C-alpha cells in the first residue's frame, strides 16, 4: 500500500498497483500537485477514477436529489447553485479508505451511488459507526467546526461521491439563514441518533439489542414480516457492539423469540414475542425522520 499524505488529504493507491522502471506520477489534491518520483505505476481500470485530475462536475440530473436533502432543500436557489458550482464528483472503487480519522475535514461528502462505512480505530481495534447509502451526507459536524474527522470512511462497493469544500460550506452557513437552520437541525438529529445508540448499547443486553434492531427494521419497512438485512452481518455485529460469532449465536437463540434468519433474510414468525423481548421505546428507537435518513446509523431494510 502506498500513501500520499499531504497533511490535508490521504490518497491511497490500492495494493493491486504494479511497479517497474522510472517515471513521475502526479496527483492533484486540494488544487496542489504532488508527485512520486522513481516509480512506473500501472493503474488498473477500476482505479482510473483516482486520477491526475480534480474530478468531474456534478451532473444536472443529480442536482434534484441533492437539493431534496433536508440540509439543502430550504436554502436560497442561487446559494445552492453556488455550492454546487464549487463542488465536484468522484467515483471511488470498492474497499478504498477515503478519509482517515484525525485528518482535517476538507470536504462534506454526499453519497449518490454505492455505500460507505464510517468506522473508528483504537489500539488495533475497529468498530462500525454507521453505513451511509444514497442519498446522504457525512461528516457534517467536522466540516462546520473545521475540526479533524473523528471517523474514517471506506467504500463498501463502487461509490459515487459529491465533495463540497468545507470552507465554502462554512461561508454559506454564515450567509444563508435557512441553510444555517438546516445545518443546526441536521447536527441536532445526528446528536440525538448518537444518544439513542448509546442508550441501546448501555441499557440493553445483546439479545435485546439484536431483537430491537430486527423489529425496528421491520417497522421502518412498513411492518413487513420478511426483509433482507441492509448490511453484512459483520457490520451489524460491530455496530451493535458484538463479535460476529456472538451475533450468530444470538440470532440462533432468537428463533424461540419469534424471528428466523435465513442467510441475509429476516423472517418474523411471532411479532408479539419479538416485541416482548425488544420492549420498543420511542425515546430509544424513534422514529426520528431526519436522523433515520442522514447516514448517522445503519440504513433501512428494503
Secondary structure as UniProt FT lines:
FT   STRAND          2..5
FT   STRAND          10..13
FT   TURN            15..16
FT   STRAND          18..19
FT   STRAND          24..29
FT   TURN            30..31
FT   STRAND          32..37
FT   STRAND          41..42
FT   HELIX           45..47
FT   TURN            48..49
FT   HELIX           60..67
FT   TURN            70..74
FT   HELIX           77..85
FT   STRAND          88..92
FT   TURN            94..95
FT   STRAND          97..99
FT   TURN            101..102
FT   STRAND          107..113
FT   STRAND          115..122
FT   TURN            123..124
FT   STRAND          125..133
FT   STRAND          136..138
FT   HELIX           140..145
FT   STRAND          152..155
FT   STRAND          159..165
FT   HELIX           166..175
FT   HELIX           177..203
FT   HELIX           206..220
FT   TURN            221..222
FT   STRAND          226..228
FT   HELIX           233..239
FT   TURN            240..241
FT   HELIX           244..253
FT   HELIX           254..257
FT   STRAND          259..262
FT   TURN            263..264
FT   STRAND          265..268
FT   HELIX           271..278
FT   HELIX           282..285
FT   TURN            289..290
FT   HELIX           291..293
FT   TURN            294..295
//
